[in-house]
Amino acid sequence: MADEKEKKVTTASKKSEETKTAKAETKSSNKTESKTAEKKVAETKTAKTATKKAETKVAENKETAKTETAEKKTENAKKAVKVQKESETEELVAKATVKYARISSRKIAIVANLIRGKNVDEALAILKFTPKAGVEVLEKLLKSAIANAENNNQMNHSKLYIAEIYSNQGPTLKRIRPAAKGSAVRIRKRTSNTTIVLKERV
């Protein structure tokens, strides 16, 4: 009888120990499962935040690209408007220049003042009947300017007038003439640079 009781006690103690170990194992497994679940939740949260940040960055990049393209378009439009205005305001101009003509600018200026602001045909008529030394140079120059206007700029001959005409002094050639008592007198051979600018009357 005593042996049976001892056996029962030992089996009961074994069972209790087994139940304790089973409970401990289930608790540890539950803890590990809860830890892994928490880790998964944290990972999903971090992934979501990363995706949100990436989406916000993409949206910001798109917005900046849109604003840059809009600014570029507005700048191009402004440039085009400026170019159109400049082309509208720019007048057709024909120019002719003679350099180093062997006549003083003072002699040319006398005749240039007669034809400034006149129509081209009227200026040619004035030059034809003016007995001055600068007429020959100015007549050639005026014909050259008319040819430039008609052939290069396709301007109308009947509307042309002399908008500007000016003559500046060029380099002076210095020569010597013998004078009394073995002396020498300086001779200055003047040159001039003359320009004629033609425009169309409105």
MODELLER restraints for C-alpha pairs under 7 A, 6 or more apart:
rsr = mdl.restraints
at = mdl.atoms
rsr.add(forms.Gaussian(group=physical.xy_distance, feature=features.Distance(at['CA:92:A'], at['CA:199:A']), mean=6.35, stdev=0.5))
rsr.add(forms.Gaussian(group=physical.xy_distance, feature=features.Distance(at['CA:93:A'], at['CA:197:A']), mean=6.83, stdev=0.5))
rsr.add(forms.Gaussian(group=physical.xy_distance, feature=features.Distance(at['CA:93:A'], at['CA:198:A']), mean=5.86, stdev=0.5))
rsr.add(forms.Gaussian(group=physical.xy_distance, feature=features.Distance(at['CA:93:A'], at['CA:199:A']), mean=5.16, stdev=0.5))
rsr.add(forms.Gaussian(group=physical.xy_distance, feature=features.Distance(at['CA:94:A'], at['CA:145:A']), mean=6.27, stdev=0.5))
rsr.add(forms.Gaussian(group=physical.xy_distance, feature=features.Distance(at['CA:94:A'], at['CA:148:A']), mean=6.09, stdev=0.5))
rsr.add(forms.Gaussian(group=physical.xy_distance, feature=features.Distance(at['CA:94:A'], at['CA:149:A']), mean=4.91, stdev=0.5))
rsr.add(forms.Gaussian(group=physical.xy_distance, feature=features.Distance(at['CA:94:A'], at['CA:197:A']), mean=5.77, stdev=0.5))
rsr.add(forms.Gaussian(group=physical.xy_distance, feature=features.Distance(at['CA:94:A'], at['CA:198:A']), mean=5.06, stdev=0.5))
rsr.add(forms.Gaussian(group=physical.xy_distance, feature=features.Distance(at['CA:94:A'], at['CA:199:A']), mean=6.59, stdev=0.5))
rsr.add(forms.Gaussian(group=physical.xy_distance, feature=features.Distance(at['CA:95:A'], at['CA:145:A']), mean=5.59, stdev=0.5))
rsr.add(forms.Gaussian(group=physical.xy_distance, feature=features.Distance(at['CA:95:A'], at['CA:196:A']), mean=5.78, stdev=0.5))
rsr.add(forms.Gaussian(group=physical.xy_distance, feature=features.Distance(at['CA:95:A'], at['CA:197:A']), mean=4.55, stdev=0.5))
rsr.add(forms.Gaussian(group=physical.xy_distance, feature=features.Distance(at['CA:95:A'], at['CA:198:A']), mean=6.24, stdev=0.5))
rsr.add(forms.Gaussian(group=physical.xy_distance, feature=features.Distance(at['CA:96:A'], at['CA:141:A']), mean=6.44, stdev=0.5))
rsr.add(forms.Gaussian(group=physical.xy_distance, feature=features.Distance(at['CA:96:A'], at['CA:144:A']), mean=6.34, stdev=0.5))
rsr.add(forms.Gaussian(group=physical.xy_distance, feature=features.Distance(at['CA:96:A'], at['CA:145:A']), mean=4.81, stdev=0.5))
rsr.add(forms.Gaussian(group=physical.xy_distance, feature=features.Distance(at['CA:96:A'], at['CA:195:A']), mean=5.83, stdev=0.5))
rsr.add(forms.Gaussian(group=physical.xy_distance, feature=features.Distance(at['CA:96:A'], at['CA:196:A']), mean=5.48, stdev=0.5))
rsr.add(forms.Gaussian(group=physical.xy_distance, feature=features.Distance(at['CA:96:A'], at['CA:197:A']), mean=6.73, stdev=0.5))
rsr.add(forms.Gaussian(group=physical.xy_distance, feature=features.Distance(at['CA:97:A'], at['CA:141:A']), mean=6.97, stdev=0.5))
rsr.add(forms.Gaussian(group=physical.xy_distance, feature=features.Distance(at['CA:97:A'], at['CA:194:A']), mean=5.69, stdev=0.5))
rsr.add(forms.Gaussian(group=physical.xy_distance, feature=features.Distance(at['CA:97:A'], at['CA:195:A']), mean=4.37, stdev=0.5))
rsr.add(forms.Gaussian(group=physical.xy_distance, feature=features.Distance(at['CA:97:A'], at['CA:196:A']), mean=6.48, stdev=0.5))
rsr.add(forms.Gaussian(group=physical.xy_distance, feature=features.Distance(at['CA:98:A'], at['CA:141:A']), mean=6.91, stdev=0.5))
rsr.add(forms.Gaussian(group=physical.xy_distance, feature=features.Distance(at['CA:98:A'], at['CA:193:A']), mean=5.76, stdev=0.5))
rsr.add(forms.Gaussian(group=physical.xy_distance, feature=features.Distance(at['CA:98:A'], at['CA:194:A']), mean=5.39, stdev=0.5))
rsr.add(forms.Gaussian(group=physical.xy_distance, feature=features.Distance(at['CA:98:A'], at['CA:195:A']), mean=6.57, stdev=0.5))
rsr.add(forms.Gaussian(group=physical.xy_distance, feature=features.Distance(at['CA:99:A'], at['CA:192:A']), mean=6.45, stdev=0.5))
rsr.add(forms.Gaussian(group=physical.xy_distance, feature=features.Distance(at['CA:99:A'], at['CA:193:A']), mean=4.35, stdev=0.5))
rsr.add(forms.Gaussian(group=physical.xy_distance, feature=features.Distance(at['CA:99:A'], at['CA:194:A']), mean=6.53, stdev=0.5))
rsr.add(forms.Gaussian(group=physical.xy_distance, feature=features.Distance(at['CA:100:A'], at['CA:170:A']), mean=6.02, stdev=0.5))
rsr.add(forms.Gaussian(group=physical.xy_distance, feature=features.Distance(at['CA:100:A'], at['CA:191:A']), mean=5.17, stdev=0.5))
rsr.add(forms.Gaussian(group=physical.xy_distance, feature=features.Distance(at['CA:100:A'], at['CA:192:A']), mean=5.28, stdev=0.5))
rsr.add(forms.Gaussian(group=physical.xy_distance, feature=features.Distance(at['CA:100:A'], at['CA:193:A']), mean=5.69, stdev=0.5))
rsr.add(forms.Gaussian(group=physical.xy_distance, feature=features.Distance(at['CA:101:A'], at['CA:191:A']), mean=5.31, stdev=0.5))
rsr.add(forms.Gaussian(group=physical.xy_distance, feature=features.Distance(at['CA:101:A'], at['CA:192:A']), mean=5.31, stdev=0.5))
rsr.add(forms.Gaussian(group=physical.xy_distance, feature=features.Distance(at['CA:101:A'], at['CA:193:A']), mean=6.59, stdev=0.5))
rsr.add(forms.Gaussian(group=physical.xy_distance, feature=features.Distance(at['CA:102:A'], at['CA:190:A']), mean=6.45, stdev=0.5))
rsr.add(forms.Gaussian(group=physical.xy_distance, feature=features.Distance(at['CA:102:A'], at['CA:191:A']), mean=4.75, stdev=0.5))
rsr.add(forms.Gaussian(group=physical.xy_distance, feature=features.Distance(at['CA:102:A'], at['CA:192:A']), mean=6.87, stdev=0.5))
rsr.add(forms.Gaussian(group=physical.xy_distance, feature=features.Distance(at['CA:103:A'], at['CA:190:A']), mean=5.97, stdev=0.5))
rsr.add(forms.Gaussian(group=physical.xy_distance, feature=features.Distance(at['CA:103:A'], at['CA:191:A']), mean=5.21, stdev=0.5))
rsr.add(forms.Gaussian(group=physical.xy_distance, feature=features.Distance(at['CA:103:A'], at['CA:192:A']), mean=6.23, stdev=0.5))
rsr.add(forms.Gaussian(group=physical.xy_distance, feature=features.Distance(at['CA:104:A'], at['CA:169:A']), mean=6.98, stdev=0.5))
rsr.add(forms.Gaussian(group=physical.xy_distance, feature=features.Distance(at['CA:104:A'], at['CA:190:A']), mean=5.03, stdev=0.5))
rsr.add(forms.Gaussian(group=physical.xy_distance, feature=features.Distance(at['CA:104:A'], at['CA:191:A']), mean=5.29, stdev=0.5))
rsr.add(forms.Gaussian(group=physical.xy_distance, feature=features.Distance(at['CA:104:A'], at['CA:192:A']), mean=5.58, stdev=0.5))
rsr.add(forms.Gaussian(group=physical.xy_distance, feature=features.Distance(at['CA:105:A'], at['CA:167:A']), mean=5.41, stdev=0.5))
rsr.add(forms.Gaussian(group=physical.xy_distance, feature=features.Distance(at['CA:105:A'], at['CA:168:A']), mean=5.76, stdev=0.5))
rsr.add(forms.Gaussian(group=physical.xy_distance, feature=features.Distance(at['CA:105:A'], at['CA:169:A']), mean=5.49, stdev=0.5))
rsr.add(forms.Gaussian(group=physical.xy_distance, feature=features.Distance(at['CA:105:A'], at['CA:192:A']), mean=5.02, stdev=0.5))
rsr.add(forms.Gaussian(group=physical.xy_distance, feature=features.Distance(at['CA:107:A'], at['CA:133:A']), mean=6.80, stdev=0.5))
rsr.add(forms.Gaussian(group=physical.xy_distance, feature=features.Distance(at['CA:107:A'], at['CA:134:A']), mean=5.78, stdev=0.5))
rsr.add(forms.Gaussian(group=physical.xy_distance, feature=features.Distance(at['CA:108:A'], at['CA:134:A']), mean=4.55, stdev=0.5))
rsr.add(forms.Gaussian(group=physical.xy_distance, feature=features.Distance(at['CA:108:A'], at['CA:167:A']), mean=6.82, stdev=0.5))
rsr.add(forms.Gaussian(group=physical.xy_distance, feature=features.Distance(at['CA:109:A'], at['CA:167:A']), mean=6.32, stdev=0.5))
rsr.add(forms.Gaussian(group=physical.xy_distance, feature=features.Distance(at['CA:111:A'], at['CA:134:A']), mean=6.37, stdev=0.5))
rsr.add(forms.Gaussian(group=physical.xy_distance, feature=features.Distance(at['CA:111:A'], at['CA:135:A']), mean=6.64, stdev=0.5))
rsr.add(forms.Gaussian(group=physical.xy_distance, feature=features.Distance(at['CA:112:A'], at['CA:165:A']), mean=6.53, stdev=0.5))
rsr.add(forms.Gaussian(group=physical.xy_distance, feature=features.Distance(at['CA:115:A'], at['CA:123:A']), mean=5.22, stdev=0.5))
rsr.add(forms.Gaussian(group=physical.xy_distance, feature=features.Distance(at['CA:116:A'], at['CA:162:A']), mean=5.79, stdev=0.5))
rsr.add(forms.Gaussian(group=physical.xy_distance, feature=features.Distance(at['CA:116:A'], at['CA:163:A']), mean=6.93, stdev=0.5))
rsr.add(forms.Gaussian(group=physical.xy_distance, feature=features.Distance(at['CA:116:A'], at['CA:164:A']), mean=6.69, stdev=0.5))
rsr.add(forms.Gaussian(group=physical.xy_distance, feature=features.Distance(at['CA:116:A'], at['CA:165:A']), mean=6.34, stdev=0.5))
rsr.add(forms.Gaussian(group=physical.xy_distance, feature=features.Distance(at['CA:117:A'], at['CA:161:A']), mean=6.32, stdev=0.5))
rsr.add(forms.Gaussian(group=physical.xy_distance, feature=features.Distance(at['CA:117:A'], at['CA:162:A']), mean=4.99, stdev=0.5))
rsr.add(forms.Gaussian(group=physical.xy_distance, feature=features.Distance(at['CA:117:A'], at['CA:163:A']), mean=5.55, stdev=0.5))
rsr.add(forms.Gaussian(group=physical.xy_distance, feature=features.Distance(at['CA:118:A'], at['CA:161:A']), mean=5.65, stdev=0.5))
rsr.add(forms.Gaussian(group=physical.xy_distance, feature=features.Distance(at['CA:118:A'], at['CA:162:A']), mean=5.78, stdev=0.5))
rsr.add(forms.Gaussian(group=physical.xy_distance, feature=features.Distance(at['CA:119:A'], at['CA:160:A']), mean=6.08, stdev=0.5))
rsr.add(forms.Gaussian(group=physical.xy_distance, feature=features.Distance(at['CA:119:A'], at['CA:161:A']), mean=4.14, stdev=0.5))
rsr.add(forms.Gaussian(group=physical.xy_distance, feature=features.Distance(at['CA:119:A'], at['CA:162:A']), mean=6.39, stdev=0.5))
rsr.add(forms.Gaussian(group=physical.xy_distance, feature=features.Distance(at['CA:120:A'], at['CA:160:A']), mean=5.89, stdev=0.5))
rsr.add(forms.Gaussian(group=physical.xy_distance, feature=features.Distance(at['CA:120:A'], at['CA:161:A']), mean=5.18, stdev=0.5))
rsr.add(forms.Gaussian(group=physical.xy_distance, feature=features.Distance(at['CA:120:A'], at['CA:162:A']), mean=6.62, stdev=0.5))
rsr.add(forms.Gaussian(group=physical.xy_distance, feature=features.Distance(at['CA:124:A'], at['CA:139:A']), mean=6.85, stdev=0.5))
rsr.add(forms.Gaussian(group=physical.xy_distance, feature=features.Distance(at['CA:127:A'], at['CA:135:A']), mean=5.78, stdev=0.5))
rsr.add(forms.Gaussian(group=physical.xy_distance, feature=features.Distance(at['CA:127:A'], at['CA:139:A']), mean=6.51, stdev=0.5))
rsr.add(forms.Gaussian(group=physical.xy_distance, feature=features.Distance(at['CA:142:A'], at['CA:196:A']), mean=6.89, stdev=0.5))
rsr.add(forms.Gaussian(group=physical.xy_distance, feature=features.Distance(at['CA:145:A'], at['CA:196:A']), mean=6.94, stdev=0.5))
rsr.add(forms.Gaussian(group=physical.xy_distance, feature=features.Distance(at['CA:149:A'], at['CA:155:A']), mean=5.43, stdev=0.5))
rsr.add(forms.Gaussian(group=physical.xy_distance, feature=features.Distance(at['CA:150:A'], at['CA:156:A']), mean=6.73, stdev=0.5))
rsr.add(forms.Gaussian(group=physical.xy_distance, feature=features.Distance(at['CA:150:A'], at['CA:157:A']), mean=6.78, stdev=0.5))
rsr.add(forms.Gaussian(group=physical.xy_distance, feature=features.Distance(at['CA:159:A'], at['CA:200:A']), mean=5.03, stdev=0.5))
rsr.add(forms.Gaussian(group=physical.xy_distance, feature=features.Distance(at['CA:159:A'], at['CA:201:A']), mean=5.23, stdev=0.5))
rsr.add(forms.Gaussian(group=physical.xy_distance, feature=features.Distance(at['CA:160:A'], at['CA:198:A']), mean=6.31, stdev=0.5))
rsr.add(forms.Gaussian(group=physical.xy_distance, feature=features.Distance(at['CA:160:A'], at['CA:199:A']), mean=5.58, stdev=0.5))
rsr.add(forms.Gaussian(group=physical.xy_distance, feature=features.Distance(at['CA:160:A'], at['CA:200:A']), mean=4.62, stdev=0.5))
rsr.add(forms.Gaussian(group=physical.xy_distance, feature=features.Distance(at['CA:160:A'], at['CA:201:A']), mean=6.36, stdev=0.5))
rsr.add(forms.Gaussian(group=physical.xy_distance, feature=features.Distance(at['CA:161:A'], at['CA:198:A']), mean=5.63, stdev=0.5))
rsr.add(forms.Gaussian(group=physical.xy_distance, feature=features.Distance(at['CA:161:A'], at['CA:199:A']), mean=5.75, stdev=0.5))
rsr.add(forms.Gaussian(group=physical.xy_distance, feature=features.Distance(at['CA:161:A'], at['CA:200:A']), mean=6.32, stdev=0.5))
rsr.add(forms.Gaussian(group=physical.xy_distance, feature=features.Distance(at['CA:161:A'], at['CA:201:A']), mean=6.91, stdev=0.5))
rsr.add(forms.Gaussian(group=physical.xy_distance, feature=features.Distance(at['CA:162:A'], at['CA:197:A']), mean=6.10, stdev=0.5))
rsr.add(forms.Gaussian(group=physical.xy_distance, feature=features.Distance(at['CA:162:A'], at['CA:198:A']), mean=4.82, stdev=0.5))
rsr.add(forms.Gaussian(group=physical.xy_distance, feature=features.Distance(at['CA:162:A'], at['CA:199:A']), mean=6.69, stdev=0.5))
rsr.add(forms.Gaussian(group=physical.xy_distance, feature=features.Distance(at['CA:163:A'], at['CA:197:A']), mean=5.70, stdev=0.5))
rsr.add(forms.Gaussian(group=physical.xy_distance, feature=features.Distance(at['CA:163:A'], at['CA:198:A']), mean=5.40, stdev=0.5))
rsr.add(forms.Gaussian(group=physical.xy_distance, feature=features.Distance(at['CA:163:A'], at['CA:199:A']), mean=5.97, stdev=0.5))
rsr.add(forms.Gaussian(group=physical.xy_distance, feature=features.Distance(at['CA:164:A'], at['CA:196:A']), mean=5.79, stdev=0.5))
rsr.add(forms.Gaussian(group=physical.xy_distance, feature=features.Distance(at['CA:164:A'], at['CA:197:A']), mean=4.92, stdev=0.5))
rsr.add(forms.Gaussian(group=physical.xy_distance, feature=features.Distance(at['CA:164:A'], at['CA:198:A']), mean=6.99, stdev=0.5))
rsr.add(forms.Gaussian(group=physical.xy_distance, feature=features.Distance(at['CA:165:A'], at['CA:195:A']), mean=5.72, stdev=0.5))
rsr.add(forms.Gaussian(group=physical.xy_distance, feature=features.Distance(at['CA:165:A'], at['CA:196:A']), mean=4.53, stdev=0.5))
rsr.add(forms.Gaussian(group=physical.xy_distance, feature=features.Distance(at['CA:165:A'], at['CA:197:A']), mean=6.31, stdev=0.5))
rsr.add(forms.Gaussian(group=physical.xy_distance, feature=features.Distance(at['CA:166:A'], at['CA:194:A']), mean=5.82, stdev=0.5))
rsr.add(forms.Gaussian(group=physical.xy_distance, feature=features.Distance(at['CA:166:A'], at['CA:195:A']), mean=5.65, stdev=0.5))
rsr.add(forms.Gaussian(group=physical.xy_distance, feature=features.Distance(at['CA:166:A'], at['CA:196:A']), mean=6.86, stdev=0.5))
rsr.add(forms.Gaussian(group=physical.xy_distance, feature=features.Distance(at['CA:167:A'], at['CA:192:A']), mean=6.49, stdev=0.5))
rsr.add(forms.Gaussian(group=physical.xy_distance, feature=features.Distance(at['CA:167:A'], at['CA:193:A']), mean=5.60, stdev=0.5))
rsr.add(forms.Gaussian(group=physical.xy_distance, feature=features.Distance(at['CA:167:A'], at['CA:194:A']), mean=4.15, stdev=0.5))
rsr.add(forms.Gaussian(group=physical.xy_distance, feature=features.Distance(at['CA:167:A'], at['CA:195:A']), mean=6.42, stdev=0.5))
rsr.add(forms.Gaussian(group=physical.xy_distance, feature=features.Distance(at['CA:168:A'], at['CA:192:A']), mean=5.64, stdev=0.5))
rsr.add(forms.Gaussian(group=physical.xy_distance, feature=features.Distance(at['CA:168:A'], at['CA:193:A']), mean=5.21, stdev=0.5))
rsr.add(forms.Gaussian(group=physical.xy_distance, feature=features.Distance(at['CA:168:A'], at['CA:194:A']), mean=6.30, stdev=0.5))
rsr.add(forms.Gaussian(group=physical.xy_distance, feature=features.Distance(at['CA:169:A'], at['CA:191:A']), mean=6.25, stdev=0.5))
rsr.add(forms.Gaussian(group=physical.xy_distance, feature=features.Distance(at['CA:169:A'], at['CA:192:A']), mean=4.52, stdev=0.5))
rsr.add(forms.Gaussian(group=physical.xy_distance, feature=features.Distance(at['CA:169:A'], at['CA:193:A']), mean=6.19, stdev=0.5))
rsr.add(forms.Gaussian(group=physical.xy_distance, feature=features.Distance(at['CA:170:A'], at['CA:191:A']), mean=4.80, stdev=0.5))
rsr.add(forms.Gaussian(group=physical.xy_distance, feature=features.Distance(at['CA:170:A'], at['CA:192:A']), mean=4.42, stdev=0.5))
rsr.add(forms.Gaussian(group=physical.xy_distance, feature=features.Distance(at['CA:170:A'], at['CA:193:A']), mean=5.82, stdev=0.5))
rsr.add(forms.Gaussian(group=physical.xy_distance, feature=features.Distance(at['CA:171:A'], at['CA:190:A']), mean=6.88, stdev=0.5))
rsr.add(forms.Gaussian(group=physical.xy_distance, feature=features.Distance(at['CA:171:A'], at['CA:191:A']), mean=5.87, stdev=0.5))
rsr.add(forms.Gaussian(group=physical.xy_distance, feature=features.Distance(at['CA:172:A'], at['CA:188:A']), mean=6.28, stdev=0.5))
rsr.add(forms.Gaussian(group=physical.xy_distance, feature=features.Distance(at['CA:172:A'], at['CA:189:A']), mean=5.64, stdev=0.5))
rsr.add(forms.Gaussian(group=physical.xy_distance, feature=features.Distance(at['CA:172:A'], at['CA:190:A']), mean=4.68, stdev=0.5))
rsr.add(forms.Gaussian(group=physical.xy_distance, feature=features.Distance(at['CA:172:A'], at['CA:191:A']), mean=5.93, stdev=0.5))
rsr.add(forms.Gaussian(group=physical.xy_distance, feature=features.Distance(at['CA:173:A'], at['CA:188:A']), mean=5.84, stdev=0.5))
rsr.add(forms.Gaussian(group=physical.xy_distance, feature=features.Distance(at['CA:173:A'], at['CA:189:A']), mean=4.87, stdev=0.5))
rsr.add(forms.Gaussian(group=physical.xy_distance, feature=features.Distance(at['CA:173:A'], at['CA:190:A']), mean=6.38, stdev=0.5))
rsr.add(forms.Gaussian(group=physical.xy_distance, feature=features.Distance(at['CA:174:A'], at['CA:186:A']), mean=6.84, stdev=0.5))
rsr.add(forms.Gaussian(group=physical.xy_distance, feature=features.Distance(at['CA:174:A'], at['CA:187:A']), mean=5.84, stdev=0.5))
rsr.add(forms.Gaussian(group=physical.xy_distance, feature=features.Distance(at['CA:174:A'], at['CA:188:A']), mean=4.87, stdev=0.5))
rsr.add(forms.Gaussian(group=physical.xy_distance, feature=features.Distance(at['CA:174:A'], at['CA:189:A']), mean=6.25, stdev=0.5))
rsr.add(forms.Gaussian(group=physical.xy_distance, feature=features.Distance(at['CA:175:A'], at['CA:186:A']), mean=5.85, stdev=0.5))
rsr.add(forms.Gaussian(group=physical.xy_distance, feature=features.Distance(at['CA:175:A'], at['CA:187:A']), mean=4.79, stdev=0.5))
rsr.add(forms.Gaussian(group=physical.xy_distance, feature=features.Distance(at['CA:175:A'], at['CA:188:A']), mean=6.27, stdev=0.5))
rsr.add(forms.Gaussian(group=physical.xy_distance, feature=features.Distance(at['CA:176:A'], at['CA:184:A']), mean=6.11, stdev=0.5))
rsr.add(forms.Gaussian(group=physical.xy_distance, feature=features.Distance(at['CA:176:A'], at['CA:185:A']), mean=5.54, stdev=0.5))
rsr.add(forms.Gaussian(group=physical.xy_distance, feature=features.Distance(at['CA:176:A'], at['CA:186:A']), mean=4.65, stdev=0.5))
rsr.add(forms.Gaussian(group=physical.xy_distance, feature=features.Distance(at['CA:176:A'], at['CA:187:A']), mean=5.40, stdev=0.5))
rsr.add(forms.Gaussian(group=physical.xy_distance, feature=features.Distance(at['CA:177:A'], at['CA:184:A']), mean=5.58, stdev=0.5))
rsr.add(forms.Gaussian(group=physical.xy_distance, feature=features.Distance(at['CA:177:A'], at['CA:185:A']), mean=5.08, stdev=0.5))
rsr.add(forms.Gaussian(group=physical.xy_distance, feature=features.Distance(at['CA:177:A'], at['CA:186:A']), mean=6.36, stdev=0.5))
rsr.add(forms.Gaussian(group=physical.xy_distance, feature=features.Distance(at['CA:177:A'], at['CA:187:A']), mean=6.66, stdev=0.5))
rsr.add(forms.Gaussian(group=physical.xy_distance, feature=features.Distance(at['CA:178:A'], at['CA:184:A']), mean=4.54, stdev=0.5))
rsr.add(forms.Gaussian(group=physical.xy_distance, feature=features.Distance(at['CA:178:A'], at['CA:185:A']), mean=6.21, stdev=0.5))
rsr.add(forms.Gaussian(group=physical.xy_distance, feature=features.Distance(at['CA:179:A'], at['CA:185:A']), mean=6.13, stdev=0.5))
